[in-house]
């Protein structure tokens, strides 16, 4: 099974990787506005450890680290390294993340 990242949810843009190459994905086409919570998300306050190793946070919560970029976009956090300790984020149910990927994969 392929790793699930935001790039699997993007459509191609107008810029090619090289002459005759494939198109780069257009990051502005991420359908984050379509994300739906079927149950209340977990309110979580980031620690320094979470900021240093967000992959471990995702693994602890979801048993996989592949949802990190979607979680950060959903919470309006483009760069986890620039987030302050104690920042509250919402962690949706794993099924909501699974459904989002299933419904929006291009």
N, CA, C and O atoms as CSV, one atom per row, in Angstrom:
chain,resi,resn,atom,element,x,y,z
A,1,UNK,N,N,0.842,-1.183,0.000
A,1,UNK,CA,C,0.000,0.000,0.000
A,1,UNK,C,C,0.887,1.247,0.000
A,1,UNK,O,O,1.861,1.317,0.750
A,2,UNK,N,N,0.556,2.212,-0.827
A,2,UNK,CA,C,1.333,3.448,-0.922
A,2,UNK,C,C,1.113,4.321,0.306
A,2,UNK,O,O,0.043,4.306,0.915
A,3,UNK,N,N,2.135,5.075,0.655
A,3,UNK,CA,C,2.033,5.998,1.788
A,3,UNK,C,C,1.043,7.100,1.441
A,3,UNK,O,O,1.038,7.623,0.327
A,4,UNK,N,N,0.215,7.437,2.404
A,4,UNK,CA,C,-0.776,8.490,2.195
A,4,UNK,C,C,-0.185,9.832,2.627
A,4,UNK,O,O,0.155,10.028,3.794
A,5,UNK,N,N,-0.069,10.738,1.681
A,5,UNK,CA,C,0.392,12.090,1.966
A,5,UNK,C,C,-0.532,13.052,1.250
A,5,UNK,O,O,-1.352,12.644,0.427
A,6,UNK,N,N,-0.400,14.325,1.562
A,6,UNK,CA,C,-1.227,15.330,0.893
A,6,UNK,C,C,-0.999,15.328,-0.611
A,6,UNK,O,O,-1.892,15.722,-1.361
A,7,UNK,N,N,0.172,14.895,-1.074
A,7,UNK,CA,C,0.477,14.913,-2.506
A,7,UNK,C,C,-0.393,13.958,-3.299
A,7,UNK,O,O,-0.588,14.152,-4.499
A,8,UNK,N,N,-0.921,12.929,-2.648
A,8,UNK,CA,C,-1.827,12.014,-3.336
A,8,UNK,C,C,-3.229,12.608,-3.485
A,8,UNK,O,O,-4.095,12.021,-4.134
A,9,UNK,N,N,-3.442,13.781,-2.876
A,9,UNK,CA,C,-4.748,14.446,-2.932
A,9,UNK,C,C,-4.723,15.686,-3.831
A,9,UNK,O,O,-5.735,16.375,-3.957
A,10,UNK,N,N,-3.589,15.973,-4.449
A,10,UNK,CA,C,-3.437,17.183,-5.261
A,10,UNK,C,C,-3.572,16.874,-6.737
A,10,UNK,O,O,-3.243,15.778,-7.189
A,11,UNK,N,N,-4.058,17.854,-7.483
A,11,UNK,CA,C,-4.068,17.727,-8.933
A,11,UNK,C,C,-2.801,18.368,-9.487
A,11,UNK,O,O,-2.161,19.180,-8.819
A,12,UNK,N,N,-2.448,17.997,-10.709
A,12,UNK,CA,C,-1.251,18.548,-11.329
A,12,UNK,C,C,-1.422,20.028,-11.617
A,12,UNK,O,O,-2.504,20.493,-11.976
A,13,UNK,N,N,-0.325,20.757,-11.450
A,13,UNK,CA,C,-0.309,22.178,-11.765
A,13,UNK,C,C,0.122,22.399,-13.204
A,13,UNK,O,O,0.042,21.486,-14.026
A,14,UNK,N,N,0.577,23.599,-13.510
A,14,UNK,CA,C,0.994,23.961,-14.862
A,14,UNK,C,C,2.497,23.904,-15.067
A,14,UNK,O,O,2.967,24.100,-16.188
A,15,UNK,N,N,3.265,23.641,-14.019
A,15,UNK,CA,C,4.716,23.656,-14.104
A,15,UNK,C,C,5.244,22.232,-14.222
A,15,UNK,O,O,4.880,21.346,-13.448
A,16,UNK,N,N,6.111,22.037,-15.211
A,16,UNK,CA,C,6.711,20.716,-15.423
A,16,UNK,C,C,8.008,20.578,-14.629
A,16,UNK,O,O,8.723,21.555,-14.405
A,17,UNK,N,N,8.295,19.353,-14.209
A,17,UNK,CA,C,9.524,19.059,-13.479
A,17,UNK,C,C,10.751,19.311,-14.356
A,17,UNK,O,O,11.769,19.796,-13.863
A,18,UNK,N,N,10.669,18.998,-15.612
A,18,UNK,CA,C,11.711,19.270,-16.594
A,18,UNK,C,C,11.056,19.233,-17.963
A,18,UNK,O,O,9.897,18.841,-18.092
A,19,UNK,N,N,11.788,19.635,-18.974
A,19,UNK,CA,C,11.192,19.651,-20.317
A,19,UNK,C,C,10.690,18.254,-20.662
A,19,UNK,O,O,11.455,17.290,-20.693
A,20,UNK,N,N,9.388,18.168,-20.920
A,20,UNK,CA,C,8.768,16.889,-21.242
A,20,UNK,C,C,8.481,16.007,-20.037
A,20,UNK,O,O,7.941,14.911,-20.187
A,21,UNK,N,N,8.836,16.473,-18.840
A,21,UNK,CA,C,8.623,15.683,-17.629
A,21,UNK,C,C,7.212,15.815,-17.097
A,21,UNK,O,O,6.354,16.447,-17.713
A,22,UNK,N,N,6.988,15.217,-15.959
A,22,UNK,CA,C,5.667,15.275,-15.340
A,22,UNK,C,C,5.435,16.649,-14.706
A,22,UNK,O,O,6.378,17.404,-14.468
A,23,UNK,N,N,4.191,16.950,-14.445
A,23,UNK,CA,C,3.823,18.219,-13.833
A,23,UNK,C,C,3.961,18.129,-12.316
A,23,UNK,O,O,3.697,17.088,-11.715
A,24,UNK,N,N,4.380,19.241,-11.709
A,24,UNK,CA,C,4.407,19.319,-10.254
A,24,UNK,C,C,2.970,19.415,-9.747
A,24,UNK,O,O,2.129,20.031,-10.401
A,25,UNK,N,N,2.677,18.815,-8.593
A,25,UNK,CA,C,1.332,18.960,-8.027
A,25,UNK,C,C,1.099,20.403,-7.565
A,25,UNK,O,O,2.024,21.079,-7.114
A,26,UNK,N,N,-0.128,20.852,-7.683
A,26,UNK,CA,C,-0.505,22.209,-7.265
A,26,UNK,C,C,-0.993,22.153,-5.820
A,26,UNK,O,O,-2.086,21.657,-5.546
A,27,UNK,N,N,-0.185,22.658,-4.909
A,27,UNK,CA,C,-0.493,22.580,-3.478
A,27,UNK,C,C,-1.794,23.300,-3.124
A,27,UNK,O,O,-2.419,22.992,-2.109
A,28,UNK,N,N,-2.200,24.249,-3.951
A,28,UNK,CA,C,-3.436,24.990,-3.683
A,28,UNK,C,C,-4.689,24.165,-3.983
A,28,UNK,O,O,-5.802,24.622,-3.724
A,29,UNK,N,N,-4.523,22.975,-4.517
A,29,UNK,CA,C,-5.691,22.137,-4.808
A,29,UNK,C,C,-5.977,21.124,-3.695
A,29,UNK,O,O,-6.862,20.282,-3.842
A,30,UNK,N,N,-5.240,21.198,-2.592
A,30,UNK,CA,C,-5.525,20.307,-1.467
A,30,UNK,C,C,-6.946,20.582,-0.977
A,30,UNK,O,O,-7.247,21.708,-0.581
A,31,UNK,N,N,-7.815,19.590,-0.994
A,31,UNK,CA,C,-9.229,19.819,-0.660
A,31,UNK,C,C,-9.513,19.811,0.849
A,31,UNK,O,O,-10.477,19.188,1.294
A,32,UNK,N,N,-8.688,20.490,1.625
A,32,UNK,CA,C,-8.818,20.458,3.082
A,32,UNK,C,C,-10.182,20.973,3.548
A,32,UNK,O,O,-10.660,20.578,4.612
A,33,UNK,N,N,-10.809,21.847,2.762
A,33,UNK,CA,C,-12.132,22.375,3.120
A,33,UNK,C,C,-13.199,21.280,3.086
A,33,UNK,O,O,-14.293,21.473,3.616
A,34,UNK,N,N,-12.899,20.144,2.475
A,34,UNK,CA,C,-13.848,19.028,2.425
A,34,UNK,C,C,-13.745,18.105,3.641
A,34,UNK,O,O,-14.541,17.178,3.789
A,35,UNK,N,N,-12.769,18.360,4.504
A,35,UNK,CA,C,-12.590,17.479,5.659
A,35,UNK,C,C,-13.800,17.595,6.576
A,35,UNK,O,O,-14.261,18.696,6.881
A,36,UNK,N,N,-14.300,16.465,7.005
A,36,UNK,CA,C,-15.468,16.427,7.898
A,36,UNK,C,C,-15.141,15.616,9.146
A,36,UNK,O,O,-14.549,14.539,9.074
A,37,UNK,N,N,-15.540,16.156,10.281
A,37,UNK,CA,C,-15.401,15.445,11.553
A,37,UNK,C,C,-16.700,14.684,11.805
A,37,UNK,O,O,-17.771,15.288,11.853
A,38,UNK,N,N,-16.616,13.375,11.966
A,38,UNK,CA,C,-17.807,12.593,12.289
A,38,UNK,C,C,-18.012,12.517,13.801
A,38,UNK,O,O,-19.096,12.185,14.279
A,39,UNK,N,N,-16.959,12.828,14.537
A,39,UNK,CA,C,-17.033,12.885,15.995
A,39,UNK,C,C,-16.092,13.989,16.459
A,39,UNK,O,O,-15.197,14.392,15.715
A,40,UNK,N,N,-16.282,14.479,17.666
A,40,UNK,CA,C,-15.433,15.581,18.131
A,40,UNK,C,C,-13.953,15.181,18.134
A,40,UNK,O,O,-13.607,14.089,18.584
A,41,UNK,N,N,-13.079,16.069,17.630
A,41,UNK,CA,C,-11.647,15.760,17.621
A,41,UNK,C,C,-11.046,15.888,19.014
A,41,UNK,O,O,-11.594,16.561,19.887
A,42,UNK,N,N,-9.929,15.241,19.199
A,42,UNK,CA,C,-9.167,15.348,20.437
A,42,UNK,C,C,-8.441,16.694,20.441
A,42,UNK,O,O,-7.741,17.018,19.482
A,43,UNK,N,N,-8.599,17.472,21.499
A,43,UNK,CA,C,-7.847,18.716,21.647
A,43,UNK,C,C,-6.521,18.355,22.292
A,43,UNK,O,O,-6.487,17.775,23.377
A,44,UNK,N,N,-5.430,18.701,21.620
A,44,UNK,CA,C,-4.107,18.290,22.065
A,44,UNK,C,C,-3.188,19.502,22.100
A,44,UNK,O,O,-3.214,20.330,21.190
A,45,UNK,N,N,-2.374,19.610,23.151
A,45,UNK,CA,C,-1.427,20.712,23.303
A,45,UNK,C,C,-0.020,20.195,23.032
A,45,UNK,O,O,0.449,19.268,23.693
A,46,UNK,N,N,0.644,20.798,22.063
A,46,UNK,CA,C,1.957,20.332,21.626
A,46,UNK,C,C,3.049,20.572,22.672
A,46,UNK,O,O,3.092,21.613,23.329
A,47,UNK,N,N,3.910,19.596,22.801
A,47,UNK,CA,C,5.088,19.700,23.656
A,47,UNK,C,C,6.308,19.926,22.759
A,47,UNK,O,O,6.206,19.838,21.536
A,48,UNK,N,N,7.441,20.212,23.359
A,48,UNK,CA,C,8.671,20.358,22.572
A,48,UNK,C,C,8.998,19.061,21.843
A,48,UNK,O,O,9.460,19.080,20.702
A,49,UNK,N,N,8.756,17.940,22.505
A,49,UNK,CA,C,9.001,16.633,21.879
A,49,UNK,C,C,8.142,16.451,20.624
A,49,UNK,O,O,8.608,15.929,19.611
A,50,UNK,N,N,6.888,16.887,20.704
A,50,UNK,CA,C,5.989,16.785,19.545
A,50,UNK,C,C,6.484,17.652,18.389
A,50,UNK,O,O,6.410,17.251,17.227
A,51,UNK,N,N,6.985,18.836,18.714
A,51,UNK,CA,C,7.478,19.758,17.692
A,51,UNK,C,C,8.759,19.208,17.069
A,51,UNK,O,O,8.963,19.317,15.860
A,52,UNK,N,N,9.615,18.620,17.892
A,52,UNK,CA,C,10.861,18.044,17.396
A,52,UNK,C,C,10.631,16.784,16.576
A,52,UNK,O,O,11.319,16.549,15.583
A,53,UNK,N,N,9.667,15.975,16.991
A,53,UNK,CA,C,9.406,14.691,16.324
A,53,UNK,C,C,7.913,14.476,16.119
A,53,UNK,O,O,7.314,13.631,16.785
A,54,UNK,N,N,7.303,15.232,15.201
A,54,UNK,CA,C,5.869,15.074,14.973
A,54,UNK,C,C,5.494,13.676,14.484
A,54,UNK,O,O,4.366,13.226,14.685
A,55,UNK,N,N,6.427,13.002,13.852
A,55,UNK,CA,C,6.153,11.639,13.397
A,55,UNK,C,C,5.846,10.715,14.570
A,55,UNK,O,O,5.000,9.827,14.456
A,56,UNK,N,N,6.527,10.916,15.698
A,56,UNK,CA,C,6.269,10.080,16.873
A,56,UNK,C,C,4.908,10.382,17.499
A,56,UNK,O,O,4.227,9.479,17.986
A,57,UNK,N,N,4.518,11.652,17.482
A,57,UNK,CA,C,3.179,12.023,17.956
A,57,UNK,C,C,2.117,11.319,17.113
A,57,UNK,O,O,1.192,10.712,17.653
A,58,UNK,N,N,2.252,11.403,15.790
A,58,UNK,CA,C,1.275,10.766,14.906
A,58,UNK,C,C,1.246,9.258,15.125
A,58,UNK,O,O,0.176,8.648,15.139
A,59,UNK,N,N,2.405,8.666,15.294
A,59,UNK,CA,C,2.454,7.219,15.506
A,59,UNK,C,C,1.789,6.838,16.827
A,59,UNK,O,O,1.082,5.834,16.910
A,60,UNK,N,N,2.022,7.649,17.856
A,60,UNK,CA,C,1.417,7.371,19.166
A,60,UNK,C,C,-0.110,7.445,19.103
A,60,UNK,O,O,-0.800,6.641,19.730
A,61,UNK,N,N,-0.633,8.407,18.348
A,61,UNK,CA,C,-2.083,8.607,18.277
A,61,UNK,C,C,-2.741,7.674,17.256
A,61,UNK,O,O,-3.797,7.100,17.522
A,62,UNK,N,N,-2.099,7.526,16.067
A,62,UNK,CA,C,-2.743,6.823,14.954
A,62,UNK,C,C,-2.086,5.499,14.558
A,62,UNK,O,O,-2.575,4.818,13.656
A,63,UNK,N,N,-0.991,5.127,15.215
A,63,UNK,CA,C,-0.226,3.917,14.870
A,63,UNK,C,C,0.371,3.981,13.471
A,63,UNK,O,O,0.685,2.950,12.875
A,64,UNK,N,N,0.526,5.185,12.954
A,64,UNK,CA,C,1.209,5.454,11.685
A,64,UNK,C,C,1.613,6.917,11.704
A,64,UNK,O,O,0.984,7.736,12.373
A,65,UNK,N,N,2.658,7.238,10.972
A,65,UNK,CA,C,3.093,8.636,10.938
A,65,UNK,C,C,2.655,9.348,9.664
A,65,UNK,O,O,2.989,10.517,9.472
A,66,UNK,N,N,1.923,8.679,8.800
A,66,UNK,CA,C,1.612,9.240,7.487
A,66,UNK,C,C,0.511,10.303,7.455
A,66,UNK,O,O,0.249,10.869,6.394
A,67,UNK,N,N,-0.123,10.583,8.554
A,67,UNK,CA,C,-1.177,11.596,8.568
A,67,UNK,C,C,-0.669,12.983,8.977
A,67,UNK,O,O,-1.449,13.935,9.017
A,68,UNK,N,N,0.614,13.107,9.279
A,68,UNK,CA,C,1.118,14.356,9.851
A,68,UNK,C,C,0.850,15.583,8.992
A,68,UNK,O,O,0.382,16.600,9.504
A,69,UNK,N,N,1.136,15.509,7.703
A,69,UNK,CA,C,0.949,16.715,6.889
A,69,UNK,C,C,-0.522,17.122,6.781
A,69,UNK,O,O,-0.819,18.316,6.724
A,70,UNK,N,N,-1.439,16.169,6.751
A,70,UNK,CA,C,-2.871,16.500,6.718
A,70,UNK,C,C,-3.304,17.133,8.043
A,70,UNK,O,O,-4.052,18.111,8.047
A,71,UNK,N,N,-2.842,16.584,9.156
A,71,UNK,CA,C,-3.167,17.152,10.469
A,71,UNK,C,C,-2.676,18.595,10.561
A,71,UNK,O,O,-3.399,19.467,11.043
A,72,UNK,N,N,-1.461,18.847,10.103
A,72,UNK,CA,C,-0.913,20.205,10.196
A,72,UNK,C,C,-1.680,21.172,9.307
A,72,UNK,O,O,-1.951,22.299,9.722
A,73,UNK,N,N,-2.037,20.759,8.087
A,73,UNK,CA,C,-2.823,21.634,7.202
A,73,UNK,C,C,-4.207,21.885,7.796
A,73,UNK,O,O,-4.720,23.003,7.755
A,74,UNK,N,N,-4.791,20.850,8.337
A,74,UNK,CA,C,-6.116,20.975,8.941
A,74,UNK,C,C,-6.105,21.988,10.084
A,74,UNK,O,O,-7.092,22.686,10.315
A,75,UNK,N,N,-4.990,22.061,10.791
A,75,UNK,CA,C,-4.853,22.982,11.914
A,75,UNK,C,C,-4.198,24.310,11.518
A,75,UNK,O,O,-3.917,25.139,12.384
A,76,UNK,N,N,-3.957,24.518,10.232
A,76,UNK,CA,C,-3.358,25.772,9.771
A,76,UNK,C,C,-1.908,25.933,10.197
A,76,UNK,O,O,-1.463,27.052,10.451
A,77,UNK,N,N,-1.164,24.835,10.281
A,77,UNK,CA,C,0.235,24.859,10.699
A,77,UNK,C,C,1.134,24.405,9.542
A,77,UNK,O,O,1.424,23.215,9.425
A,78,UNK,N,N,1.574,25.322,8.700
A,78,UNK,CA,C,2.389,24.907,7.559
A,78,UNK,C,C,3.771,24.388,7.949
A,78,UNK,O,O,4.303,23.503,7.278
A,79,UNK,N,N,4.369,24.926,9.030
A,79,UNK,CA,C,5.706,24.497,9.458
A,79,UNK,C,C,5.680,24.170,10.947
A,79,UNK,O,O,5.618,25.075,11.779
A,80,UNK,N,N,5.725,22.907,11.282
A,80,UNK,CA,C,5.639,22.494,12.680
A,80,UNK,C,C,6.800,23.067,13.492
A,80,UNK,O,O,6.651,23.315,14.688
A,81,UNK,N,N,7.933,23.275,12.867
A,81,UNK,CA,C,9.096,23.782,13.597
A,81,UNK,C,C,8.904,25.218,14.077
A,81,UNK,O,O,9.639,25.671,14.954
A,82,UNK,N,N,7.939,25.938,13.524
A,82,UNK,CA,C,7.681,27.324,13.915
A,82,UNK,C,C,6.548,27.455,14.940
A,82,UNK,O,O,6.145,28.568,15.278
A,83,UNK,N,N,6.044,26.347,15.424
A,83,UNK,CA,C,4.932,26.345,16.362
A,83,UNK,C,C,5.460,26.448,17.794
A,83,UNK,O,O,6.495,25.871,18.126
A,84,UNK,N,N,4.745,27.180,18.624
A,84,UNK,CA,C,5.140,27.347,20.027
A,84,UNK,C,C,4.675,26.155,20.870
A,84,UNK,O,O,3.642,25.544,20.595
A,85,UNK,N,N,5.449,25.848,21.886
A,85,UNK,CA,C,5.053,24.829,22.855
A,85,UNK,C,C,3.720,25.254,23.459
A,85,UNK,O,O,3.525,26.425,23.786
A,86,UNK,N,N,2.813,24.310,23.602
A,86,UNK,CA,C,1.502,24.604,24.172
A,86,UNK,C,C,0.441,24.965,23.150
A,86,UNK,O,O,-0.713,25.194,23.513
A,87,UNK,N,N,0.810,25.021,21.875
A,87,UNK,CA,C,-0.177,25.294,20.823
A,87,UNK,C,C,-1.196,24.162,20.784
A,87,UNK,O,O,-0.836,22.985,20.771
A,88,UNK,N,N,-2.474,24.535,20.765
A,88,UNK,CA,C,-3.535,23.524,20.711
A,88,UNK,C,C,-3.788,23.133,19.262
A,88,UNK,O,O,-3.919,23.992,18.390
A,89,UNK,N,N,-3.854,21.832,19.015
A,89,UNK,CA,C,-4.250,21.323,17.710
A,89,UNK,C,C,-5.410,20.361,17.905
A,89,UNK,O,O,-5.630,19.837,18.997
A,90,UNK,N,N,-6.138,20.142,16.834
A,90,UNK,CA,C,-7.241,19.187,16.839
A,90,UNK,C,C,-6.785,17.919,16.131
A,90,UNK,O,O,-6.262,17.970,15.018
A,91,UNK,N,N,-6.987,16.797,16.777
A,91,UNK,CA,C,-6.635,15.502,16.208
A,91,UNK,C,C,-7.920,14.736,15.917
A,91,UNK,O,O,-8.575,14.236,16.832
A,92,UNK,N,N,-8.275,14.648,14.642
A,92,UNK,CA,C,-9.512,13.948,14.282
A,92,UNK,C,C,-9.400,12.448,14.493
A,92,UNK,O,O,-8.307,11.906,14.656
A,93,UNK,N,N,-10.521,11.805,14.488
A,93,UNK,CA,C,-10.558,10.342,14.581
A,93,UNK,C,C,-9.863,9.754,13.358
A,93,UNK,O,O,-9.932,10.311,12.262
A,94,UNK,N,N,-9.203,8.635,13.558
A,94,UNK,CA,C,-8.496,7.997,12.440
A,94,UNK,C,C,-9.455,7.701,11.286
A,94,UNK,O,O,-9.086,7.859,10.122
A,95,UNK,N,N,-10.677,7.275,11.596
A,95,UNK,CA,C,-11.623,6.966,10.520
A,95,UNK,C,C,-11.934,8.197,9.680
A,95,UNK,O,O,-12.121,8.084,8.469
A,96,UNK,N,N,-11.991,9.362,10.299
A,96,UNK,CA,C,-12.218,10.597,9.540
A,96,UNK,C,C,-11.061,10.848,8.567
A,96,UNK,O,O,-11.284,11.285,7.438
A,97,UNK,N,N,-9.837,10.575,9.000
A,97,UNK,CA,C,-8.671,10.724,8.117
A,97,UNK,C,C,-8.721,9.705,6.986
A,97,UNK,O,O,-8.470,10.040,5.828
A,98,UNK,N,N,-9.045,8.473,7.323
A,98,UNK,CA,C,-9.156,7.419,6.303
A,98,UNK,C,C,-10.216,7.793,5.263
A,98,UNK,O,O,-9.987,7.661,4.060
A,99,UNK,N,N,-11.368,8.257,5.731
A,99,UNK,CA,C,-12.452,8.645,4.829
A,99,UNK,C,C,-12.035,9.805,3.934
A,99,UNK,O,O,-12.345,9.815,2.743
A,100,UNK,N,N,-11.334,10.781,4.505
A,100,UNK,CA,C,-10.866,11.936,3.733
A,100,UNK,C,C,-9.973,11.484,2.575
A,100,UNK,O,O,-10.138,11.948,1.447
A,101,UNK,N,N,-9.038,10.590,2.848
A,101,UNK,CA,C,-8.171,10.093,1.780
A,101,UNK,C,C,-8.956,9.309,0.747
A,101,UNK,O,O,-8.760,9.494,-0.454
A,102,UNK,N,N,-9.827,8.451,1.192
A,102,UNK,CA,C,-10.598,7.616,0.279
A,102,UNK,C,C,-11.463,8.478,-0.651
A,102,UNK,O,O,-11.552,8.199,-1.846
A,103,UNK,N,N,-12.087,9.503,-0.119
A,103,UNK,CA,C,-13.008,10.329,-0.899
A,103,UNK,C,C,-12.314,11.339,-1.801
A,103,UNK,O,O,-12.921,11.808,-2.764
A,104,UNK,N,N,-11.058,11.691,-1.521
A,104,UNK,CA,C,-10.412,12.800,-2.243
A,104,UNK,C,C,-9.174,12.433,-3.025
A,104,UNK,O,O,-8.555,13.308,-3.630
A,105,UNK,N,N,-8.794,11.178,-3.036
A,105,UNK,CA,C,-7.597,10.769,-3.747
A,105,UNK,C,C,-7.792,10.954,-5.248
A,105,UNK,O,O,-8.823,10.573,-5.802
A,106,UNK,N,N,-6.782,11.547,-5.906
A,106,UNK,CA,C,-6.846,11.770,-7.356
A,106,UNK,C,C,-6.064,10.716,-8.099
A,106,UNK,O,O,-6.005,10.743,-9.328
